[in-house]
């Protein structure tokens, strides 16, 4: 085995072992709960725009995007636009692809900042409910002719909404690509963390993913990503389309 492949094999073995290490898993869970309570994910930006993500998930997304080199990344939930710009910047390095953001309310001050950003040249946005028929129809022309399409779900985190998103957006994802449901971590943390939200334990993206996968064999959970990250807001939410 050549040195490059040998190093990759070492990484695979280390990640697999890490995912079974109870001490490390317990430490990761404690860190995740403590930092969600402190608002840790709100502390970061990418190329000047707030990106409400954990750095660990950002690295995972970068690895996926570089690996599959998508022609289109669809993301539901725009907020400040940091994720759109992050994905667009990686596509810029690859030299192809565009990002399509969907949000029920693209706030004007955020729209202005996104539209004047250098990476906006690879970004398009649609305002409306991610699960509305009008929005789904508006997305379809953007997917036409695209060989590799990836989807990220990060809008309303209730079970019903995410399940509907999974059902609607899974058809856009091409074989070998990914459908990522963020904030599945809600299911694994104390309910009091979400007292001011409409989602909580038993009603969240992870419960929606479970129901979706129970009747859809085209997707599988990429457990190796979970084992690698340990700290993530999307455990069990990185879904790979295998057929």
Helices and strands as residue ranges (DSSP letters): H 3-18, H 22-38, G 40-43, E 45-46, E 49-50, H 55-68, E 72-76, H 82-94, E 98-103, H 108-115, G 118-122, E 123-127, H 133-143, E 149-153, H 159-169, G 170-172, E 178-181, G 184-188, G 191-194, H 205-214, E 219-221, H 223-229, E 238-241
